[in-house]
Amino acid sequence: MLTAADRFHVVTAHGGLLTLLLKLIGPPTPPMATTWGFRQLFHLLVGVAMAVVYAVTLGGSRGAVLAKGLVAAAGVWLTNACVVLPLIGQGFAGHRVLTPLGVSVFAVAHTAFFVLNAWLFELVDSAQE
């Protein structure tokens, strides 16, 4: 979804966490960290880490899969909107650099990720029983 947004020239808030981490470690930024491949790998690893955190925190809990996915999505969105993006100078939810459409596309893409993650976790978990 974020790649599709890029193709339609809709700027979304992807890359904020890596930008924050690079800012925290300080200059000089390793040249490899600015490459497209590194950024994609980082994004993939963060996605896997979020899936693992979901499995440990909400995966085994009772409740509707959709609700658990939405709770996870809201938690991560709020962390990004209230902590990550303000710390890199983009303001709450990136409002200084994003249009309302960009904020919305980012929120929808990450919500879809977490709902899909919750659903897949449920499928795998129930298949193991």
Backbone as XML, in Angstrom:
<?xml version="1.0"?>
<chain id="A" units="angstrom">
  <residue number="1" name="MET">
    <atom name="N" x="0.812" y="-1.197" z="0.000"/>
    <atom name="CA" x="0.000" y="0.000" z="0.000"/>
    <atom name="C" x="0.862" y="1.270" z="0.000"/>
  </residue>
  <residue number="2" name="LEU">
    <atom name="N" x="1.937" y="1.225" z="0.787"/>
    <atom name="CA" x="2.800" y="2.403" z="0.839"/>
    <atom name="C" x="3.540" y="2.605" z="-0.477"/>
  </residue>
  <residue number="3" name="THR">
    <atom name="N" x="3.925" y="1.510" z="-1.120"/>
    <atom name="CA" x="4.572" y="1.612" z="-2.426"/>
    <atom name="C" x="3.602" y="2.163" z="-3.456"/>
  </residue>
  <residue number="4" name="ALA">
    <atom name="N" x="2.351" y="1.723" z="-3.403"/>
    <atom name="CA" x="1.338" y="2.252" z="-4.318"/>
    <atom name="C" x="1.145" y="3.746" z="-4.082"/>
  </residue>
  <residue number="5" name="ALA">
    <atom name="N" x="1.127" y="4.157" z="-2.821"/>
    <atom name="CA" x="1.000" y="5.584" z="-2.511"/>
    <atom name="C" x="2.161" y="6.370" z="-3.111"/>
  </residue>
  <residue number="6" name="ASP">
    <atom name="N" x="3.372" y="5.806" z="-2.987"/>
    <atom name="CA" x="4.546" y="6.467" z="-3.580"/>
    <atom name="C" x="4.378" y="6.659" z="-5.080"/>
  </residue>
  <residue number="7" name="ARG">
    <atom name="N" x="3.860" y="5.651" z="-5.744"/>
    <atom name="CA" x="3.688" y="5.722" z="-7.206"/>
    <atom name="C" x="2.674" y="6.785" z="-7.615"/>
  </residue>
  <residue number="8" name="PHE">
    <atom name="N" x="1.727" y="7.082" z="-6.708"/>
    <atom name="CA" x="0.740" y="8.130" z="-6.982"/>
    <atom name="C" x="1.139" y="9.458" z="-6.345"/>
  </residue>
  <residue number="9" name="HIS">
    <atom name="N" x="2.397" y="9.543" z="-5.915"/>
    <atom name="CA" x="2.964" y="10.770" z="-5.344"/>
    <atom name="C" x="2.239" y="11.222" z="-4.079"/>
  </residue>
  <residue number="10" name="VAL">
    <atom name="N" x="1.760" y="10.236" z="-3.300"/>
    <atom name="CA" x="1.170" y="10.520" z="-1.989"/>
    <atom name="C" x="2.257" y="10.227" z="-0.960"/>
  </residue>
  <residue number="11" name="VAL">
    <atom name="N" x="2.737" y="11.254" z="-0.291"/>
    <atom name="CA" x="3.802" y="11.096" z="0.688"/>
    <atom name="C" x="3.197" y="10.547" z="1.972"/>
  </residue>
  <residue number="12" name="THR">
    <atom name="N" x="3.765" y="9.427" z="2.440"/>
    <atom name="CA" x="3.315" y="8.822" z="3.694"/>
    <atom name="C" x="4.483" y="8.779" z="4.666"/>
  </residue>
  <residue number="13" name="ALA">
    <atom name="N" x="4.205" y="8.418" z="5.895"/>
    <atom name="CA" x="5.221" y="8.465" z="6.954"/>
    <atom name="C" x="5.988" y="7.163" z="7.074"/>
  </residue>
  <residue number="14" name="HIS">
    <atom name="N" x="6.552" y="6.677" z="5.991"/>
    <atom name="CA" x="7.380" y="5.492" z="6.172"/>
    <atom name="C" x="8.844" y="5.891" z="6.242"/>
  </residue>
  <residue number="15" name="GLY">
    <atom name="N" x="9.576" y="5.177" z="7.091"/>
    <atom name="CA" x="10.982" y="5.495" z="7.306"/>
    <atom name="C" x="11.243" y="6.296" z="8.561"/>
  </residue>
  <residue number="16" name="GLY">
    <atom name="N" x="10.207" y="6.606" z="9.305"/>
    <atom name="CA" x="10.370" y="7.433" z="10.500"/>
    <atom name="C" x="11.208" y="6.781" z="11.579"/>
  </residue>
  <residue number="17" name="LEU">
    <atom name="N" x="10.982" y="5.505" z="11.833"/>
    <atom name="CA" x="11.727" y="4.826" z="12.890"/>
    <atom name="C" x="13.214" y="4.750" z="12.546"/>
  </residue>
  <residue number="18" name="LEU">
    <atom name="N" x="13.535" y="4.400" z="11.319"/>
    <atom name="CA" x="14.943" y="4.356" z="10.907"/>
    <atom name="C" x="15.564" y="5.748" z="11.000"/>
  </residue>
  <residue number="19" name="THR">
    <atom name="N" x="14.839" y="6.755" z="10.577"/>
    <atom name="CA" x="15.331" y="8.130" z="10.678"/>
    <atom name="C" x="15.617" y="8.490" z="12.126"/>
  </residue>
  <residue number="20" name="LEU">
    <atom name="N" x="14.725" y="8.112" z="13.033"/>
    <atom name="CA" x="14.922" y="8.394" z="14.459"/>
    <atom name="C" x="16.148" y="7.659" z="14.992"/>
  </residue>
  <residue number="21" name="LEU">
    <atom name="N" x="16.278" y="6.383" z="14.662"/>
    <atom name="CA" x="17.428" y="5.618" z="15.147"/>
    <atom name="C" x="18.744" y="6.198" z="14.627"/>
  </residue>
  <residue number="22" name="LEU">
    <atom name="N" x="18.767" y="6.592" z="13.364"/>
    <atom name="CA" x="19.974" y="7.196" z="12.805"/>
    <atom name="C" x="20.270" y="8.540" z="13.476"/>
  </residue>
  <residue number="23" name="LYS">
    <atom name="N" x="19.223" y="9.267" z="13.800"/>
    <atom name="CA" x="19.398" y="10.551" z="14.501"/>
    <atom name="C" x="19.966" y="10.314" z="15.901"/>
  </residue>
  <residue number="24" name="LEU">
    <atom name="N" x="19.497" y="9.256" z="16.571"/>
    <atom name="CA" x="19.957" y="8.965" z="17.927"/>
    <atom name="C" x="21.407" y="8.493" z="17.971"/>
  </residue>
  <residue number="25" name="ILE">
    <atom name="N" x="21.840" y="7.744" z="16.949"/>
    <atom name="CA" x="23.234" y="7.297" z="16.962"/>
    <atom name="C" x="24.179" y="8.411" z="16.532"/>
  </residue>
  <residue number="26" name="GLY">
    <atom name="N" x="23.618" y="9.417" z="15.879"/>
    <atom name="CA" x="24.406" y="10.590" z="15.515"/>
    <atom name="C" x="25.241" y="10.398" z="14.267"/>
  </residue>
  <residue number="27" name="PRO">
    <atom name="N" x="25.808" y="11.521" z="13.794"/>
    <atom name="CA" x="26.610" y="11.457" z="12.581"/>
    <atom name="C" x="27.900" y="10.688" z="12.836"/>
  </residue>
  <residue number="28" name="PRO">
    <atom name="N" x="28.523" y="10.194" z="11.842"/>
    <atom name="CA" x="28.048" y="10.198" z="10.459"/>
    <atom name="C" x="27.103" y="9.014" z="10.210"/>
  </residue>
  <residue number="29" name="THR">
    <atom name="N" x="26.133" y="9.228" z="9.340"/>
    <atom name="CA" x="25.212" y="8.161" z="8.960"/>
    <atom name="C" x="25.956" y="7.184" z="8.058"/>
  </residue>
  <residue number="30" name="PRO">
    <atom name="N" x="25.920" y="5.900" z="8.411"/>
    <atom name="CA" x="26.575" y="4.924" z="7.527"/>
    <atom name="C" x="25.941" y="4.981" z="6.132"/>
  </residue>
  <residue number="31" name="PRO">
    <atom name="N" x="26.746" y="5.063" z="5.080"/>
    <atom name="CA" x="26.191" y="5.170" z="3.729"/>
    <atom name="C" x="25.209" y="4.045" z="3.387"/>
  </residue>
  <residue number="32" name="MET">
    <atom name="N" x="25.472" y="2.843" z="3.902"/>
    <atom name="CA" x="24.585" y="1.722" z="3.621"/>
    <atom name="C" x="23.162" y="1.996" z="4.127"/>
  </residue>
  <residue number="33" name="ALA">
    <atom name="N" x="23.027" y="2.742" z="5.222"/>
    <atom name="CA" x="21.718" y="2.994" z="5.827"/>
    <atom name="C" x="20.820" y="3.856" z="4.950"/>
  </residue>
  <residue number="34" name="THR">
    <atom name="N" x="21.390" y="4.500" z="3.959"/>
    <atom name="CA" x="20.585" y="5.364" z="3.092"/>
    <atom name="C" x="20.163" y="4.671" z="1.802"/>
  </residue>
  <residue number="35" name="THR">
    <atom name="N" x="20.576" y="3.418" z="1.624"/>
    <atom name="CA" x="20.241" y="2.716" z="0.380"/>
    <atom name="C" x="18.819" y="2.173" z="0.434"/>
  </residue>
  <residue number="36" name="TRP">
    <atom name="N" x="18.224" y="2.031" z="-0.735"/>
    <atom name="CA" x="16.874" y="1.489" z="-0.843"/>
    <atom name="C" x="16.808" y="0.082" z="-0.251"/>
  </residue>
  <residue number="37" name="GLY">
    <atom name="N" x="17.790" y="-0.756" z="-0.558"/>
    <atom name="CA" x="17.789" y="-2.136" z="-0.081"/>
    <atom name="C" x="17.843" y="-2.227" z="1.432"/>
  </residue>
  <residue number="38" name="PHE">
    <atom name="N" x="18.701" y="-1.416" z="2.041"/>
    <atom name="CA" x="18.796" y="-1.422" z="3.500"/>
    <atom name="C" x="17.483" y="-0.979" z="4.130"/>
  </residue>
  <residue number="39" name="ARG">
    <atom name="N" x="16.904" y="0.070" z="3.565"/>
    <atom name="CA" x="15.633" y="0.572" z="4.107"/>
    <atom name="C" x="14.528" y="-0.483" z="3.998"/>
  </residue>
  <residue number="40" name="GLN">
    <atom name="N" x="14.508" y="-1.225" z="2.892"/>
    <atom name="CA" x="13.501" y="-2.288" z="2.729"/>
    <atom name="C" x="13.740" y="-3.419" z="3.728"/>
  </residue>
  <residue number="41" name="LEU">
    <atom name="N" x="15.001" y="-3.798" z="3.899"/>
    <atom name="CA" x="15.328" y="-4.843" z="4.862"/>
    <atom name="C" x="14.954" y="-4.408" z="6.275"/>
  </residue>
  <residue number="42" name="PHE">
    <atom name="N" x="15.265" y="-3.177" z="6.609"/>
    <atom name="CA" x="14.914" y="-2.651" z="7.928"/>
    <atom name="C" x="13.404" y="-2.695" z="8.130"/>
  </residue>
  <residue number="43" name="HIS">
    <atom name="N" x="12.660" y="-2.261" z="7.123"/>
    <atom name="CA" x="11.195" y="-2.253" z="7.206"/>
    <atom name="C" x="10.671" y="-3.682" z="7.406"/>
  </residue>
  <residue number="44" name="LEU">
    <atom name="N" x="11.222" y="-4.624" z="6.680"/>
    <atom name="CA" x="10.826" y="-6.021" z="6.806"/>
    <atom name="C" x="11.121" y="-6.547" z="8.211"/>
  </residue>
  <residue number="45" name="LEU">
    <atom name="N" x="12.312" y="-6.258" z="8.723"/>
    <atom name="CA" x="12.679" y="-6.728" z="10.062"/>
    <atom name="C" x="11.805" y="-6.103" z="11.140"/>
  </residue>
  <residue number="46" name="VAL">
    <atom name="N" x="11.471" y="-4.838" z="10.991"/>
    <atom name="CA" x="10.573" y="-4.193" z="11.955"/>
    <atom name="C" x="9.183" y="-4.849" z="11.886"/>
  </residue>
  <residue number="47" name="GLY">
    <atom name="N" x="8.725" y="-5.166" z="10.681"/>
    <atom name="CA" x="7.445" y="-5.855" z="10.534"/>
    <atom name="C" x="7.443" y="-7.208" z="11.215"/>
  </residue>
  <residue number="48" name="VAL">
    <atom name="N" x="8.530" y="-7.962" z="11.057"/>
    <atom name="CA" x="8.649" y="-9.267" z="11.725"/>
    <atom name="C" x="8.670" y="-9.071" z="13.236"/>
  </residue>
  <residue number="49" name="ALA">
    <atom name="N" x="9.416" y="-8.080" z="13.694"/>
    <atom name="CA" x="9.470" y="-7.811" z="15.136"/>
    <atom name="C" x="8.090" y="-7.447" z="15.675"/>
  </residue>
  <residue number="50" name="MET">
    <atom name="N" x="7.329" y="-6.657" z="14.933"/>
    <atom name="CA" x="5.980" y="-6.296" z="15.376"/>
    <atom name="C" x="5.076" y="-7.517" z="15.408"/>
  </residue>
  <residue number="51" name="ALA">
    <atom name="N" x="5.244" y="-8.428" z="14.451"/>
    <atom name="CA" x="4.448" y="-9.662" z="14.440"/>
    <atom name="C" x="4.779" y="-10.518" z="15.664"/>
  </residue>
  <residue number="52" name="VAL">
    <atom name="N" x="6.057" y="-10.583" z="16.023"/>
    <atom name="CA" x="6.462" y="-11.343" z="17.203"/>
    <atom name="C" x="5.901" y="-10.707" z="18.471"/>
  </residue>
  <residue number="53" name="VAL">
    <atom name="N" x="5.991" y="-9.384" z="18.572"/>
    <atom name="CA" x="5.443" y="-8.690" z="19.738"/>
    <atom name="C" x="3.932" y="-8.923" z="19.824"/>
  </residue>
  <residue number="54" name="TYR">
    <atom name="N" x="3.249" y="-8.901" z="18.688"/>
    <atom name="CA" x="1.809" y="-9.190" z="18.684"/>
    <atom name="C" x="1.565" y="-10.600" z="19.225"/>
  </residue>
  <residue number="55" name="ALA">
    <atom name="N" x="2.315" y="-11.581" z="18.739"/>
    <atom name="CA" x="2.125" y="-12.969" z="19.157"/>
    <atom name="C" x="2.307" y="-13.121" z="20.667"/>
  </residue>
  <residue number="56" name="VAL">
    <atom name="N" x="3.303" y="-12.433" z="21.204"/>
    <atom name="CA" x="3.605" y="-12.542" z="22.633"/>
    <atom name="C" x="2.578" y="-11.791" z="23.478"/>
  </residue>
  <residue number="57" name="THR">
    <atom name="N" x="2.125" y="-10.638" z="23.010"/>
    <atom name="CA" x="1.249" y="-9.801" z="23.843"/>
    <atom name="C" x="-0.239" y="-10.074" z="23.635"/>
  </residue>
  <residue number="58" name="LEU">
    <atom name="N" x="-0.685" y="-10.133" z="22.403"/>
    <atom name="CA" x="-2.116" y="-10.275" z="22.136"/>
    <atom name="C" x="-2.515" y="-11.600" z="21.506"/>
  </residue>
  <residue number="59" name="GLY">
    <atom name="N" x="-1.545" y="-12.291" z="20.919"/>
    <atom name="CA" x="-1.849" y="-13.500" z="20.170"/>
    <atom name="C" x="-2.612" y="-14.550" z="20.941"/>
  </residue>
  <residue number="60" name="GLY">
    <atom name="N" x="-2.213" y="-14.792" z="22.165"/>
    <atom name="CA" x="-2.871" y="-15.823" z="22.957"/>
    <atom name="C" x="-4.056" y="-15.340" z="23.770"/>
  </residue>
  <residue number="61" name="SER">
    <atom name="N" x="-4.343" y="-14.057" z="23.703"/>
    <atom name="CA" x="-5.443" y="-13.520" z="24.507"/>
    <atom name="C" x="-6.791" y="-13.798" z="23.863"/>
  </residue>
  <residue number="62" name="ARG">
    <atom name="N" x="-7.818" y="-13.769" z="24.693"/>
    <atom name="CA" x="-9.173" y="-13.949" z="24.179"/>
    <atom name="C" x="-9.611" y="-12.686" z="23.470"/>
  </residue>
  <residue number="63" name="GLY">
    <atom name="N" x="-10.529" y="-12.871" z="22.560"/>
    <atom name="CA" x="-11.073" y="-11.719" z="21.858"/>
    <atom name="C" x="-11.131" y="-11.960" z="20.366"/>
  </residue>
  <residue number="64" name="ALA">
    <atom name="N" x="-11.908" y="-11.138" z="19.720"/>
    <atom name="CA" x="-12.060" y="-11.241" z="18.275"/>
    <atom name="C" x="-10.755" y="-10.867" z="17.597"/>
  </residue>
  <residue number="65" name="VAL">
    <atom name="N" x="-10.429" y="-11.590" z="16.558"/>
    <atom name="CA" x="-9.196" y="-11.345" z="15.815"/>
    <atom name="C" x="-9.154" y="-9.912" z="15.302"/>
  </residue>
  <residue number="66" name="LEU">
    <atom name="N" x="-10.251" y="-9.433" z="14.746"/>
    <atom name="CA" x="-10.289" y="-8.069" z="14.227"/>
    <atom name="C" x="-9.999" y="-7.067" z="15.334"/>
  </residue>
  <residue number="67" name="ALA">
    <atom name="N" x="-10.604" y="-7.260" z="16.484"/>
    <atom name="CA" x="-10.397" y="-6.335" z="17.600"/>
    <atom name="C" x="-8.937" y="-6.333" z="18.046"/>
  </residue>
  <residue number="68" name="LYS">
    <atom name="N" x="-8.331" y="-7.511" z="18.132"/>
    <atom name="CA" x="-6.927" y="-7.581" z="18.548"/>
    <atom name="C" x="-6.020" y="-6.922" z="17.514"/>
  </residue>
  <residue number="69" name="GLY">
    <atom name="N" x="-6.303" y="-7.123" z="16.242"/>
    <atom name="CA" x="-5.527" y="-6.465" z="15.196"/>
    <atom name="C" x="-5.666" y="-4.953" z="15.257"/>
  </residue>
  <residue number="70" name="LEU">
    <atom name="N" x="-6.874" y="-4.484" z="15.516"/>
    <atom name="CA" x="-7.105" y="-3.039" z="15.608"/>
    <atom name="C" x="-6.440" y="-2.432" z="16.832"/>
  </residue>
  <residue number="71" name="VAL">
    <atom name="N" x="-6.422" y="-3.160" z="17.942"/>
    <atom name="CA" x="-5.734" y="-2.669" z="19.146"/>
    <atom name="C" x="-4.238" y="-2.540" z="18.878"/>
  </residue>
  <residue number="72" name="ALA">
    <atom name="N" x="-3.654" y="-3.559" z="18.248"/>
    <atom name="CA" x="-2.224" y="-3.509" z="17.924"/>
    <atom name="C" x="-1.932" y="-2.348" z="16.976"/>
  </residue>
  <residue number="73" name="ALA">
    <atom name="N" x="-2.767" y="-2.188" z="15.954"/>
    <atom name="CA" x="-2.577" y="-1.101" z="14.988"/>
    <atom name="C" x="-2.662" y="0.259" z="15.672"/>
  </residue>
  <residue number="74" name="ALA">
    <atom name="N" x="-3.641" y="0.423" z="16.548"/>
    <atom name="CA" x="-3.802" y="1.702" z="17.240"/>
    <atom name="C" x="-2.607" y="1.999" z="18.132"/>
  </residue>
  <residue number="75" name="GLY">
    <atom name="N" x="-2.116" y="0.982" z="18.829"/>
    <atom name="CA" x="-0.960" y="1.182" z="19.700"/>
    <atom name="C" x="0.274" y="1.619" z="18.936"/>
  </residue>
  <residue number="76" name="VAL">
    <atom name="N" x="0.537" y="0.959" z="17.824"/>
    <atom name="CA" x="1.715" y="1.315" z="17.030"/>
    <atom name="C" x="1.519" y="2.663" z="16.352"/>
  </residue>
  <residue number="77" name="TRP">
    <atom name="N" x="0.313" y="2.935" z="15.844"/>
    <atom name="CA" x="0.062" y="4.227" z="15.207"/>
    <atom name="C" x="0.260" y="5.361" z="16.210"/>
  </residue>
  <residue number="78" name="LEU">
    <atom name="N" x="-0.279" y="5.196" z="17.415"/>
    <atom name="CA" x="-0.131" y="6.241" z="18.433"/>
    <atom name="C" x="1.333" y="6.438" z="18.833"/>
  </residue>
  <residue number="79" name="THR">
    <atom name="N" x="2.076" y="5.343" z="18.940"/>
    <atom name="CA" x="3.506" y="5.462" z="19.252"/>
    <atom name="C" x="4.227" y="6.234" z="18.156"/>
  </residue>
  <residue number="80" name="ASN">
    <atom name="N" x="3.927" y="5.893" z="16.923"/>
    <atom name="CA" x="4.555" y="6.585" z="15.804"/>
    <atom name="C" x="4.130" y="8.054" z="15.758"/>
  </residue>
  <residue number="81" name="ALA">
    <atom name="N" x="2.835" y="8.288" z="15.919"/>
    <atom name="CA" x="2.294" y="9.647" z="15.816"/>
    <atom name="C" x="2.718" y="10.543" z="16.969"/>
  </residue>
  <residue number="82" name="CYS">
    <atom name="N" x="2.799" y="9.975" z="18.170"/>
    <atom name="CA" x="3.076" y="10.787" z="19.361"/>
    <atom name="C" x="4.543" y="10.827" z="19.777"/>
  </residue>
  <residue number="83" name="VAL">
    <atom name="N" x="5.333" y="9.852" z="19.319"/>
    <atom name="CA" x="6.724" y="9.778" z="19.758"/>
    <atom name="C" x="7.694" y="9.889" z="18.577"/>
  </residue>
  <residue number="84" name="VAL">
    <atom name="N" x="7.618" y="8.938" z="17.650"/>
    <atom name="CA" x="8.619" y="8.849" z="16.580"/>
    <atom name="C" x="8.604" y="10.088" z="15.689"/>
  </residue>
  <residue number="85" name="LEU">
    <atom name="N" x="7.465" y="10.381" z="15.100"/>
    <atom name="CA" x="7.412" y="11.504" z="14.151"/>
    <atom name="C" x="7.698" y="12.855" z="14.801"/>
  </residue>
  <residue number="86" name="PRO">
    <atom name="N" x="7.186" y="13.144" z="16.002"/>
    <atom name="CA" x="7.581" y="14.407" z="16.638"/>
    <atom name="C" x="9.083" y="14.490" z="16.934"/>
  </residue>
  <residue number="87" name="LEU">
    <atom name="N" x="9.694" y="13.358" z="17.317"/>
    <atom name="CA" x="11.130" y="13.387" z="17.627"/>
    <atom name="C" x="12.005" y="13.627" z="16.401"/>
  </residue>
  <residue number="88" name="ILE">
    <atom name="N" x="11.479" y="13.366" z="15.207"/>
    <atom name="CA" x="12.273" y="13.658" z="14.000"/>
    <atom name="C" x="11.828" y="14.967" z="13.349"/>
  </residue>
  <residue number="89" name="GLY">
    <atom name="N" x="11.026" y="15.738" z="14.089"/>
    <atom name="CA" x="10.673" y="17.075" z="13.635"/>
    <atom name="C" x="9.477" y="17.159" z="12.703"/>
  </residue>
  <residue number="90" name="GLN">
    <atom name="N" x="8.699" y="16.076" z="12.591"/>
    <atom name="CA" x="7.552" y="16.095" z="11.685"/>
    <atom name="C" x="6.241" y="16.426" z="12.377"/>
  </residue>
  <residue number="91" name="GLY">
    <atom name="N" x="6.262" y="16.575" z="13.696"/>
    <atom name="CA" x="5.054" y="16.903" z="14.434"/>
    <atom name="C" x="4.151" y="15.698" z="14.635"/>
  </residue>
  <residue number="92" name="PHE">
    <atom name="N" x="3.047" y="15.939" z="15.355"/>
    <atom name="CA" x="2.094" y="14.865" z="15.630"/>
    <atom name="C" x="1.599" y="14.256" z="14.319"/>
  </residue>
  <residue number="93" name="ALA">
    <atom name="N" x="1.745" y="12.950" z="14.202"/>
    <atom name="CA" x="1.299" y="12.182" z="13.026"/>
    <atom name="C" x="1.921" y="12.698" z="11.723"/>
  </residue>
  <residue number="94" name="GLY">
    <atom name="N" x="3.024" y="13.416" z="11.837"/>
    <atom name="CA" x="3.705" y="13.907" z="10.643"/>
    <atom name="C" x="3.007" y="15.074" z="9.974"/>
  </residue>
  <residue number="95" name="HIS">
    <atom name="N" x="2.163" y="15.793" z="10.717"/>
    <atom name="CA" x="1.341" y="16.852" z="10.105"/>
    <atom name="C" x="2.166" y="17.973" z="9.463"/>
  </residue>
  <residue number="96" name="ARG">
    <atom name="N" x="3.427" y="18.112" z="9.855"/>
    <atom name="CA" x="4.255" y="19.168" z="9.257"/>
    <atom name="C" x="4.723" y="18.829" z="7.844"/>
  </residue>
  <residue number="97" name="VAL">
    <atom name="N" x="4.735" y="17.542" z="7.497"/>
    <atom name="CA" x="5.241" y="17.147" z="6.176"/>
    <atom name="C" x="4.230" y="16.341" z="5.368"/>
  </residue>
  <residue number="98" name="LEU">
    <atom name="N" x="3.151" y="15.913" z="5.990"/>
    <atom name="CA" x="2.170" y="15.071" z="5.312"/>
    <atom name="C" x="0.850" y="15.799" z="5.122"/>
  </residue>
  <residue number="99" name="THR">
    <atom name="N" x="0.187" y="15.442" z="4.051"/>
    <atom name="CA" x="-1.180" y="15.917" z="3.843"/>
    <atom name="C" x="-2.108" y="15.000" z="4.637"/>
  </residue>
  <residue number="100" name="PRO">
    <atom name="N" x="-3.352" y="15.412" z="4.840"/>
    <atom name="CA" x="-4.309" y="14.501" z="5.490"/>
    <atom name="C" x="-4.428" y="13.171" z="4.737"/>
  </residue>
  <residue number="101" name="LEU">
    <atom name="N" x="-4.324" y="13.206" z="3.409"/>
    <atom name="CA" x="-4.369" y="11.962" z="2.646"/>
    <atom name="C" x="-3.169" y="11.085" z="2.986"/>
  </residue>
  <residue number="102" name="GLY">
    <atom name="N" x="-1.987" y="11.659" z="3.090"/>
    <atom name="CA" x="-0.790" y="10.894" z="3.440"/>
    <atom name="C" x="-0.901" y="10.255" z="4.819"/>
  </residue>
  <residue number="103" name="VAL">
    <atom name="N" x="-1.405" y="11.009" z="5.791"/>
    <atom name="CA" x="-1.616" y="10.472" z="7.140"/>
    <atom name="C" x="-2.617" y="9.320" z="7.083"/>
  </residue>
  <residue number="104" name="SER">
    <atom name="N" x="-3.680" y="9.498" z="6.315"/>
    <atom name="CA" x="-4.726" y="8.473" z="6.213"/>
    <atom name="C" x="-4.224" y="7.207" z="5.537"/>
  </residue>
  <residue number="105" name="VAL">
    <atom name="N" x="-3.486" y="7.356" z="4.453"/>
    <atom name="CA" x="-2.957" y="6.182" z="3.743"/>
    <atom name="C" x="-2.005" y="5.419" z="4.654"/>
  </residue>
  <residue number="106" name="PHE">
    <atom name="N" x="-1.167" y="6.132" z="5.376"/>
    <atom name="CA" x="-0.254" y="5.485" z="6.317"/>
    <atom name="C" x="-1.042" y="4.706" z="7.367"/>
  </residue>
  <residue number="107" name="ALA">
    <atom name="N" x="-2.052" y="5.317" z="7.926"/>
    <atom name="CA" x="-2.858" y="4.658" z="8.958"/>
    <atom name="C" x="-3.570" y="3.424" z="8.405"/>
  </residue>
  <residue number="108" name="VAL">
    <atom name="N" x="-4.137" y="3.536" z="7.220"/>
    <atom name="CA" x="-4.841" y="2.397" z="6.613"/>
    <atom name="C" x="-3.868" y="1.259" z="6.303"/>
  </residue>
  <residue number="109" name="ALA">
    <atom name="N" x="-2.706" y="1.577" z="5.760"/>
    <atom name="CA" x="-1.725" y="0.539" z="5.414"/>
    <atom name="C" x="-1.268" y="-0.216" z="6.658"/>
  </residue>
  <residue number="110" name="HIS">
    <atom name="N" x="-0.973" y="0.498" z="7.717"/>
    <atom name="CA" x="-0.510" y="-0.174" z="8.918"/>
    <atom name="C" x="-1.640" y="-0.898" z="9.643"/>
  </residue>
  <residue number="111" name="THR">
    <atom name="N" x="-2.830" y="-0.380" z="9.560"/>
    <atom name="CA" x="-3.973" y="-1.103" z="10.129"/>
    <atom name="C" x="-4.190" y="-2.406" z="9.378"/>
  </residue>
  <residue number="112" name="ALA">
    <atom name="N" x="-4.098" y="-2.356" z="8.065"/>
    <atom name="CA" x="-4.237" y="-3.578" z="7.259"/>
    <atom name="C" x="-3.161" y="-4.587" z="7.637"/>
  </residue>
  <residue number="113" name="PHE">
    <atom name="N" x="-1.930" y="-4.129" z="7.847"/>
    <atom name="CA" x="-0.849" y="-5.029" z="8.259"/>
    <atom name="C" x="-1.208" y="-5.731" z="9.564"/>
  </residue>
  <residue number="114" name="PHE">
    <atom name="N" x="-1.637" y="-4.983" z="10.558"/>
    <atom name="CA" x="-1.906" y="-5.581" z="11.863"/>
    <atom name="C" x="-3.137" y="-6.481" z="11.856"/>
  </residue>
  <residue number="115" name="VAL">
    <atom name="N" x="-4.151" y="-6.131" z="11.111"/>
    <atom name="CA" x="-5.332" y="-6.996" z="11.017"/>
    <atom name="C" x="-4.959" y="-8.287" z="10.287"/>
  </residue>
  <residue number="116" name="LEU">
    <atom name="N" x="-4.211" y="-8.175" z="9.201"/>
    <atom name="CA" x="-3.755" y="-9.368" z="8.485"/>
    <atom name="C" x="-2.845" y="-10.212" z="9.373"/>
  </residue>
  <residue number="117" name="ASN">
    <atom name="N" x="-1.955" y="-9.586" z="10.102"/>
    <atom name="CA" x="-1.075" y="-10.292" z="11.024"/>
    <atom name="C" x="-1.895" y="-11.050" z="12.068"/>
  </residue>
  <residue number="118" name="ALA">
    <atom name="N" x="-2.901" y="-10.406" z="12.641"/>
    <atom name="CA" x="-3.740" y="-11.061" z="13.650"/>
    <atom name="C" x="-4.476" y="-12.259" z="13.051"/>
  </residue>
  <residue number="119" name="TRP">
    <atom name="N" x="-4.988" y="-12.089" z="11.858"/>
    <atom name="CA" x="-5.717" y="-13.165" z="11.189"/>
    <atom name="C" x="-4.780" y="-14.340" z="10.877"/>
  </residue>
  <residue number="120" name="LEU">
    <atom name="N" x="-3.590" y="-14.051" z="10.357"/>
    <atom name="CA" x="-2.627" y="-15.109" z="10.053"/>
    <atom name="C" x="-2.166" y="-15.818" z="11.321"/>
  </residue>
  <residue number="121" name="PHE">
    <atom name="N" x="-1.947" y="-15.062" z="12.383"/>
    <atom name="CA" x="-1.561" y="-15.680" z="13.648"/>
    <atom name="C" x="-2.650" y="-16.635" z="14.110"/>
  </residue>
  <residue number="122" name="GLU">
    <atom name="N" x="-3.879" y="-16.210" z="14.013"/>
    <atom name="CA" x="-5.012" y="-17.054" z="14.428"/>
    <atom name="C" x="-5.071" y="-18.334" z="13.591"/>
  </residue>
  <residue number="123" name="LEU">
    <atom name="N" x="-4.855" y="-18.207" z="12.281"/>
    <atom name="CA" x="-4.857" y="-19.387" z="11.407"/>
    <atom name="C" x="-3.758" y="-20.370" z="11.784"/>
  </residue>
  <residue number="124" name="VAL">
    <atom name="N" x="-2.557" y="-19.871" z="11.983"/>
    <atom name="CA" x="-1.427" y="-20.729" z="12.327"/>
    <atom name="C" x="-1.630" y="-21.343" z="13.710"/>
  </residue>
  <residue number="125" name="ASP">
    <atom name="N" x="-2.080" y="-20.531" z="14.648"/>
    <atom name="CA" x="-2.293" y="-21.009" z="16.015"/>
    <atom name="C" x="-3.363" y="-22.095" z="16.071"/>
  </residue>
  <residue number="126" name="SER">
    <atom name="N" x="-4.456" y="-21.899" z="15.356"/>
    <atom name="CA" x="-5.537" y="-22.898" z="15.376"/>
    <atom name="C" x="-5.136" y="-24.165" z="14.622"/>
  </residue>
  <residue number="127" name="ALA">
    <atom name="N" x="-4.274" y="-24.048" z="13.627"/>
    <atom name="CA" x="-3.809" y="-25.228" z="12.885"/>
    <atom name="C" x="-2.883" y="-26.086" z="13.741"/>
  </residue>
  <residue number="128" name="GLN">
    <atom name="N" x="-2.235" y="-25.476" z="14.718"/>
    <atom name="CA" x="-1.324" y="-26.222" z="15.594"/>
    <atom name="C" x="-2.038" y="-26.957" z="16.704"/>
  </residue>
  <residue number="129" name="GLU">
    <atom name="N" x="-3.298" y="-26.644" z="16.936"/>
    <atom name="CA" x="-4.056" y="-27.282" z="18.021"/>
    <atom name="C" x="-4.562" y="-28.634" z="17.626"/>
  </residue>
</chain>
